[in-house]
Amino acid sequence: MITSFHIPASLEEARKLMNDGYIVIAGGTQINNGARLAADPAWVAGDQRLVSLQALGLTGIRRGDDGRALVIGAMTSLQDMADHQEVPAALKDAAGFIPTRNVRNQATLGGNIAARRSDSYVIPALIALEARLAAIAPDGGRKEIPVEDYLEDPADCLITEIVIPVPEVPCVAVKESRSQLALPVVSAAVALHPAGVTGGFRAVLAAGCVAKQSVRLPEVEAMLSGPEPPARADIEAAVAASVAPRSDTLGSAEYKRHVNAVRIADAVLAVFESAGASDGKR
Ligand SMILES: Cc1cc2nc3c(=O)[nH]c(=O)nc-3n(C[C@H](O)[C@H](O)[C@H](O)COP(=O)(O)OP(=O)(O)OC[C@H]3O[C@@H](n4cnc5c(N)ncnc54)[C@H](O)[C@@H]3O)c2cc1C
């Protein structure tokens, strides 16, 4: 039962309440989702005390101080993100993969990251884009951490903003689910970052749905450093060898491995095409 609900007027107050054991509520889609409550010990332990982030001005999308980075407030809804012109297309696509507009209106980007779901659509795109989180640690210190590191250890951080350093890099996100509303078996994204003076690319490829959390596939990334993509069969084989999904009600491990290989190869070929690197040899 919710016994206490605070709407603090400052980040410092929110941080203090978190330190006192209050649970953050952002859009509330995950917190209020009955299926999830049973899985979260903090919810079944008895009294629940909530701290809402709604009055802290954490919404909005702007350019960073360098004029280049895109900075998205943690309380920005996934729908507002999907509708914003300057948000990278892959991230807009990923937000739009959540099939219900009502959920997208309510769900926030910060909440999606903090929920650390393996089947998050936006997390792989954020990892591929090398996004970083601006956050407040329990000791009140401000820090900026890569999304990947936060997934490993959230350290009870309060996420305030999401920073995408170079929003223009070519990036493609893909999903696969058995129906529009079903949970996905594929949620992945790949981006091609410039490799510097050597030319070519530095690929960053992240996949959800194949491990407890979204993970990078370094062996596949290593294949993608040249100006041309490898052959589809080689990409599919490398992905299949890199992922170890588990069988569950969504499908067998074998099916998931196959469909991840095919859809991630789609994403790789598409991102090379959008980078203008394809010459039609595939
Ligand atoms: C019908 C339905 C369908 C859904 N479909 C999908 C889907 O297809 N894909 C998907 O990825 N998700 C899906 N979700 C899950 C959920 O909507 C998303 O994860 C959503 O983005 C969570 O955001 P929220 O603002 O609602 O988070 P909340 O429910 O408010 O919070 C989620 C978690 O994050 C913590 N938190 C929130 N904000 C912060 C912050 N700024 N700093 C630190 N911690 C924070 C909270 O304490 C909580 O543990 C679905 C949910 C529903 C109800």
The ligand as an SDF file (V2000), in Angstrom:
LIG
                    3D

 53 58  0  0  0  0  0  0  0  0999 V2000
    0.9720   -1.9260  -21.1340 C   0  0  0  0  0  0  0  0  0  0  0  0
    2.4410   -1.6730  -21.0180 C   0  0  0  0  0  0  0  0  0  0  0  0
    3.2570   -1.9560  -22.0800 C   0  0  0  0  0  0  0  0  0  0  0  0
    4.6370   -1.7390  -21.9830 C   0  0  0  0  0  0  0  0  0  0  0  0
    5.3950   -2.0490  -23.0580 N   0  0  0  0  0  0  0  0  0  0  0  0
    6.7340   -1.8300  -22.9950 C   0  0  0  0  0  0  0  0  0  0  0  0
    7.5530   -2.1480  -24.0860 C   0  0  0  0  0  0  0  0  0  0  0  0
    7.0700   -2.6490  -25.0930 O   0  0  0  0  0  0  0  0  0  0  0  0
    8.9000   -1.9070  -23.9880 N   0  0  0  0  0  0  0  0  0  0  0  0
    9.4300   -1.3530  -22.8760 C   0  0  0  0  0  0  0  0  0  0  0  0
   10.6420   -1.1010  -22.8380 O   0  0  0  0  0  0  0  0  0  0  0  0
    8.6890   -1.0770  -21.8100 N   0  0  0  0  0  0  0  0  0  0  0  0
    7.3590   -1.3100  -21.8500 C   0  0  0  0  0  0  0  0  0  0  0  0
    6.5900   -1.0620  -20.7720 N   0  0  0  0  0  0  0  0  0  0  0  0
    7.2820   -0.6940  -19.5070 C   0  0  0  0  0  0  0  0  0  0  0  0
    7.3380    0.7670  -19.2050 C   0  0  0  0  0  0  0  0  0  0  0  0
    6.3360    1.4510  -19.8520 O   0  0  0  0  0  0  0  0  0  0  0  0
    8.6250    1.4320  -19.6200 C   0  0  0  0  0  0  0  0  0  0  0  0
    9.7220    0.7820  -19.0650 O   0  0  0  0  0  0  0  0  0  0  0  0
    8.5830    2.9180  -19.2400 C   0  0  0  0  0  0  0  0  0  0  0  0
    9.4330    3.6670  -20.0700 O   0  0  0  0  0  0  0  0  0  0  0  0
    8.9270    3.1830  -17.8010 C   0  0  0  0  0  0  0  0  0  0  0  0
    8.8580    4.5870  -17.5970 O   0  0  0  0  0  0  0  0  0  0  0  0
    8.0110    5.2230  -16.4490 P   0  0  0  0  0  0  0  0  0  0  0  0
    8.2840    6.6840  -16.5160 O   0  0  0  0  0  0  0  0  0  0  0  0
    6.5860    4.8290  -16.5270 O   0  0  0  0  0  0  0  0  0  0  0  0
    8.7210    4.5560  -15.1960 O   0  0  0  0  0  0  0  0  0  0  0  0
    8.1750    4.2840  -13.7140 P   0  0  0  0  0  0  0  0  0  0  0  0
    7.1800    3.1800  -13.7320 O   0  0  0  0  0  0  0  0  0  0  0  0
    7.7390    5.5510  -13.0710 O   0  0  0  0  0  0  0  0  0  0  0  0
    9.5440    3.8080  -13.0600 O   0  0  0  0  0  0  0  0  0  0  0  0
   10.2360    2.6630  -13.5320 C   0  0  0  0  0  0  0  0  0  0  0  0
   11.4420    2.3910  -12.6370 C   0  0  0  0  0  0  0  0  0  0  0  0
   12.4260    3.3920  -12.8270 O   0  0  0  0  0  0  0  0  0  0  0  0
   12.7110    4.1030  -11.6050 C   0  0  0  0  0  0  0  0  0  0  0  0
   12.9030    5.4940  -12.0620 N   0  0  0  0  0  0  0  0  0  0  0  0
   12.0560    6.2220  -12.8390 C   0  0  0  0  0  0  0  0  0  0  0  0
   12.6050    7.3820  -13.1750 N   0  0  0  0  0  0  0  0  0  0  0  0
   13.8370    7.4220  -12.5980 C   0  0  0  0  0  0  0  0  0  0  0  0
   14.8900    8.4020  -12.6010 C   0  0  0  0  0  0  0  0  0  0  0  0
   14.8040    9.5570  -13.2510 N   0  0  0  0  0  0  0  0  0  0  0  0
   16.0110    8.0960  -11.9090 N   0  0  0  0  0  0  0  0  0  0  0  0
   16.1320    6.9230  -11.2470 C   0  0  0  0  0  0  0  0  0  0  0  0
   15.1720    5.9680  -11.2100 N   0  0  0  0  0  0  0  0  0  0  0  0
   14.0290    6.2130  -11.8890 C   0  0  0  0  0  0  0  0  0  0  0  0
   11.5070    3.8560  -10.7250 C   0  0  0  0  0  0  0  0  0  0  0  0
   11.8170    3.9300   -9.3580 O   0  0  0  0  0  0  0  0  0  0  0  0
   11.1280    2.4370  -11.1360 C   0  0  0  0  0  0  0  0  0  0  0  0
   11.9590    1.4930  -10.5000 O   0  0  0  0  0  0  0  0  0  0  0  0
    5.2000   -1.2480  -20.8250 C   0  0  0  0  0  0  0  0  0  0  0  0
    4.3660   -0.9490  -19.7480 C   0  0  0  0  0  0  0  0  0  0  0  0
    3.0040   -1.1470  -19.8390 C   0  0  0  0  0  0  0  0  0  0  0  0
    2.1280   -0.8020  -18.6790 C   0  0  0  0  0  0  0  0  0  0  0  0
  1  2  1  0
  2  3  1  0
  2 52  2  0
  3  4  2  0
  4  5  1  0
  4 50  1  0
  5  6  2  0
  6  7  1  0
  6 13  1  0
  7  8  2  0
  7  9  1  0
  9 10  1  0
 10 11  2  0
 10 12  1  0
 12 13  2  0
 13 14  1  0
 14 15  1  0
 14 50  1  0
 15 16  1  0
 16 17  1  0
 16 18  1  0
 18 19  1  0
 18 20  1  0
 20 21  1  0
 20 22  1  0
 22 23  1  0
 23 24  1  0
 24 25  2  0
 24 26  1  0
 24 27  1  0
 27 28  1  0
 28 29  2  0
 28 30  1  0
 28 31  1  0
 31 32  1  0
 32 33  1  0
 33 34  1  0
 33 48  1  0
 34 35  1  0
 35 36  1  0
 35 46  1  0
 36 37  1  0
 36 45  1  0
 37 38  2  0
 38 39  1  0
 39 40  1  0
 39 45  2  0
 40 41  1  0
 40 42  2  0
 42 43  1  0
 43 44  2  0
 44 45  1  0
 46 47  1  0
 46 48  1  0
 48 49  1  0
 50 51  2  0
 51 52  1  0
 52 53  1  0
M  END
$$$$
